[in-house]
């Protein structure tokens, strides 16, 4: 170890001076060879000047920087084998590192086979290497290649969401849901009364068509900005003051810590009680009075204050919707909450912008009445059901054991059954109008609600309920399961693994056996000659639970994971304190003590991953064999991913 430290110190002190006077002694070229139809080999050639040498592919734990390739592939391209050297150099014992190391001078060729399922594709490759001359080493260098394979229209490579910051597939679902919520918000009793106010304001200037269109557009823009900018400012301050990791930690705290989750749980209960008619929930009258008075002044200033009045007045109805949208989008990324809020506010502003453009549409809208209170009560039932999700998240992350899956389902069954009876007119609340018959639309809603209740009931005996599995507590929290051998997440074998760190805190689903500590998993994988399946997950991660319920439930997936891999599950949101030996110091010099923060830091710095779920197949030295896989419910592709990992490991 002392020699190793001296080597790195010497490299650090000399590299700055060397780099000033020595041109990079390594250059790279590539060529492509057709192996068979739609299968290609890319040859990467490194040429070095004397006396410099470069290391082979390694890996070298605690040794020098090996030559490392990463590939950015479109969905239609696949790595057929692990990258290899055309002529692997002979390894020699290096006393500096105390191990056998392969290095070469002059020329070295690396070969990667790639198979396409389309006529042509654009591949991006990155190589990282280090050169030494026997007495000193230059700092590692990186070079990128953009390579076209095949003939015809090109399918470009796509970086995974956690590397590029692009929305993941699940984000699009959240955005679509936010748009739906934004449109539905128009029907809430807090928002609907603003319709005539909007129309009356814009009727005053309807003579000038050009000016009216401009003002209507500004009105919609102001509504969007008033919803989106505050969120963006909060994220921007945290991001630029502490970087993406600080922002990720803040939203991870918001999504998983018990304080915000309990606050949201209580707020949703308050909103539900208000919607049921227990009391009227409004913002202080002086706020809305002042903004409404300024709106009467007209012009662009008046339009802004009219938009502000709308946002403030509608808060009591849109507040819980906005909260649900934001909580569902906080998966540790920076842009998702902003995009989601933008989608919600744009959909919410659209009807008002249209009304501002064409005030005469007011005459076609239904008049206010009892139907608006019915919408309010229906939202109350839905909000009451959603409130349990926040309590469930805190319960799972902190492992309180107060809201198991069966209790959660029982409460949902009761809530939605009562909603069904309300739709049929069997229950009336304080401000409901008398109803002597049930309309067709209302009757259809009742059928849908009772059908959902019938779907929930088998879950009380262990049915997986895959359609909503991401929102339910884990199956292991349920007291009674009819087919426990098939469904239980913990087995006797797992219970006996007392020597495995943190196995008393975490369990894998479907009786799978695994580890929750990186070093232990690596040691076991080496002894058992198996690749490691790294599952970067979270106790409160909705998409993680949905993957387990809809993909891991497949017997073929379970067989591969159980027999062919060593499973390593690292939870990003666990609040349990780690053993002191596992504490780490992050790049900002802060000591990390909880398992969730340690796991998140480790995966982010080692594998450049911050999104859950992420699945990475590793060799026994911890090096990725394939690009990571994220949230994707395609079972066949998941099986293919596992099989490709096995093939790469055994090459």
HELIX and SHEET records of a PDB file:
HELIX    1   1 UNK A    2  UNK A   21  1                                  20    
HELIX    2   2 UNK A  161  UNK A  164  1                                   4    
HELIX    3   3 UNK A  169  UNK A  184  1                                  16    
HELIX    4   4 UNK A  185  UNK A  187  5                                   3    
HELIX    5   5 UNK A  189  UNK A  192  1                                   4    
HELIX    6   6 UNK A  194  UNK A  203  1                                  10    
HELIX    7   7 UNK A  209  UNK A  242  1                                  34    
HELIX    8   8 UNK A  244  UNK A  256  1                                  13    
HELIX    9   9 UNK A  258  UNK A  275  1                                  18    
HELIX   10  10 UNK A  285  UNK A  295  1                                  11    
HELIX   11  11 UNK A  299  UNK A  313  1                                  15    
HELIX   12  12 UNK A  315  UNK A  329  1                                  15    
HELIX   13  13 UNK A  336  UNK A  357  1                                  22    
HELIX   14  14 UNK A  359  UNK A  364  5                                   6    
HELIX   15  15 UNK A  370  UNK A  398  1                                  29    
HELIX   16  16 UNK A  405  UNK A  423  1                                  19    
HELIX   17  17 UNK A  440  UNK A  457  1                                  18    
HELIX   18  18 UNK A  458  UNK A  461  5                                   4    
HELIX   19  19 UNK A  466  UNK A  471  5                                   6    
HELIX   20  20 UNK A  475  UNK A  477  5                                   3    
HELIX   21  21 UNK A  484  UNK A  487  1                                   4    
HELIX   22  22 UNK A  492  UNK A  495  1                                   4    
HELIX   23  23 UNK A  509  UNK A  511  5                                   3    
HELIX   24  24 UNK A  518  UNK A  528  1                                  11    
HELIX   25  25 UNK A  542  UNK A  550  1                                   9    
HELIX   26  26 UNK A  555  UNK A  564  1                                  10    
HELIX   27  27 UNK A  580  UNK A  582  5                                   3    
HELIX   28  28 UNK A  595  UNK A  607  1                                  13    
HELIX   29  29 UNK A  635  UNK A  650  1                                  16    
SHEET    1   A 4 UNK A  26  UNK A  36  0                                        
SHEET    2   A 4 UNK A  39  UNK A  48 -1                                        
SHEET    3   A 4 UNK A 107  UNK A 116 -1                                        
SHEET    4   A 4 UNK A  77  UNK A  79 -1                                        
SHEET    1   B 4 UNK A  26  UNK A  36  0                                        
SHEET    2   B 4 UNK A  39  UNK A  48 -1                                        
SHEET    3   B 4 UNK A 107  UNK A 116 -1                                        
SHEET    4   B 4 UNK A  84  UNK A  85 -1                                        
SHEET    1   C 4 UNK A  91  UNK A  94  0                                        
SHEET    2   C 4 UNK A  99  UNK A 105 -1                                        
SHEET    3   C 4 UNK A  53  UNK A  55 -1                                        
SHEET    4   C 4 UNK A 131  UNK A 132 -1                                        
SHEET    1   D 3 UNK A  68  UNK A  72  0                                        
SHEET    2   D 3 UNK A 120  UNK A 129 -1                                        
SHEET    3   D 3 UNK A 141  UNK A 150 -1                                        
SHEET    1   E 3 UNK A  68  UNK A  72  0                                        
SHEET    2   E 3 UNK A 120  UNK A 129 -1                                        
SHEET    3   E 3 UNK A 154  UNK A 155  1                                        
SHEET    1   F 4 UNK A 514  UNK A 515  0                                        
SHEET    2   F 4 UNK A 565  UNK A 571  1                                        
SHEET    3   F 4 UNK A 531  UNK A 537  1                                        
SHEET    4   F 4 UNK A 614  UNK A 618 -1                                        
SHEET    1   G 2 UNK A 584  UNK A 585  0                                        
SHEET    2   G 2 UNK A 591  UNK A 592 -1                                        
END                                                                             
